[in-house]
Amino acid sequence: MAVEILKEKYRGKVGEVVLGATKENGGTRGHTITVGGETALPFLHFEGEIPNRPVVALEVWDINPEWNPCFDDYYGDVYDDAGAWAKKCVEEYGADLIQVRLKGADPDLNDYSPEDCAATVKKVLEAVSVPVMVIGCGKAEKDNTLYNPIAEAAAGENLVMGVAELENYKSVTSACMANNHVVIAQSPIDINICKQLNILIAEMSPAMSSRIIIDPTVAALGYGIEYSYSIMERARNGALQGDKMLAMPMYGNAGFESWRQKEANISDEEQPGWGEQAERGILWEATTAMAYLQSGIDILVMRHPEALKVIKGNIDDLMKDNSY
Amino acid sequence: MIIIGERINGMFKDIAKAINDRDPGPVHEWAKKQEYNGAHYLDINVGPSSTEPVEAMKWLVEVTQEASDLPLALDSTKYDAIEAGLKLCKQPAMINSVPAEMAKMERVFAMAAEYGAEVIGLAMNEEGIPKDADMRVGLAAELVATADAFGIAPDMLYIDPLVLPCNVAQDHGPEVMRTLREIKMISDPAPKTTVGLSNISQGTKNRELINRTFAVMAMANGLDSAIADASDDELMAAVAAARIILDMDIYCDSFVDVFKQRNR
């Protein structure tokens, strides 16, 4: 007698979100990227559809980021030129898209004006043809002054803009609403806030509910990765069981978080037993990112080109059909 | 919890009059209102006084579907009326209801199989409503087994343990709770469960309080659905809270609104 393999059936589906816009849709991107659309848990092709592969971005800053010297060989010549930096990420390192972090707008750093920031974004848009994501400097008061000028300057491009937080979601959401961009909704490793924030954004405009990317806040390996992982797992299970307010694609800054940690940065001299620093850092970042692929992430923002290479290979393997 | 909106029923004067005058107004209004308030199905009952139940059911089904896309629960003891209604339903409907009596089960399950309808099965037979849980569960098992013989999966069945008013049959309360728990052990997949919620409070004071208290207690014991008044805001809020406590929905601060608005 044939054995009937039991397969999980899900009622829900993760919504699909399109990033970027080509000329036909009012933008200047060479192509768009669609994320989301899953009807099964990550890479369980035998239980449902994983119609869109997860995509990998590289980060570009608007100031010299003073990263670990191991990045100098890759980005040292372009740290001062966001456009050239973005171009290198796409053409040489194979980034699917670019995330611009407007760190220089920080009042305690270069205090760049909203016009400066909009110009940086324009420059990146001109330098590359892939979809672009833009996030602020992390200080809400300043970031709120940036969103509108940038959203207007890039009107039609269907940017991904962030971040919206529970206590501060209106300015970035209204900038995205008015200019048809996608918003990143960030919650502090908290499923309840994640859901509530999505509801609040959708209440501002029902059309925005299909233009939200969830940032559940990802931690680096060794720094609470299991908390982020389980929150994302819960969100994705909720989405597949029909919870529309959790049925959005997810995003995470795996590179940023990994390279904040001593395990990625400490020199060989200081910790001779930990192995060679550059390789260790790359592995720290790649391992962090791999865990998030398994928990359902749709957009990974990476930093090291070698880690990106590892992850893209990993995605190739995971996207191979395993249905039966 | 799946809410089967109870309001399109000829027992209510406005609906009885609407059926009599063939006036779609009140039916449209209640269809939209119940959908807006979060009902998942709309119960359709022509009422006891209708002299032409088949024609009345056909009219009510068509008129309701003009105002709402929700699936319908066709509620009648006259199976010809239900069958006439099933033919007109735009999407798979629910048959409300059949007792554990062989002749009736044969008629209803054959019809359910033909039209892909779900069925509410009543835990009663020719001898009436049992007093204890064991008898109720026994009748539920008969319903599941007979449905299976007609190729109807257990999870297409909603077993109603049958609720009596708490002021006349107080001792039935704990038996209903136990029945709800044990029905889930009859088969795998288990049949679903439902109740006519407001039966619990017939003739009592403070009906809404009794209804919603019963609803959350029954949910904790495995109740999947109820024929209820979707426009009872406090009831819907209590159900939303119970879903959070039972880990059926992920909590967020707007949990009540999210539950009520899930169909919108």
Interface residues (C-beta under 8 A of the other chain):
Chain A: I191 N192 I193 K195 Q196 I199 L200 R234 A235 G238 D243 K244 M245 L246
Chain B: D249 I250 Y251 C252 D253 S254 D257 V258 R262
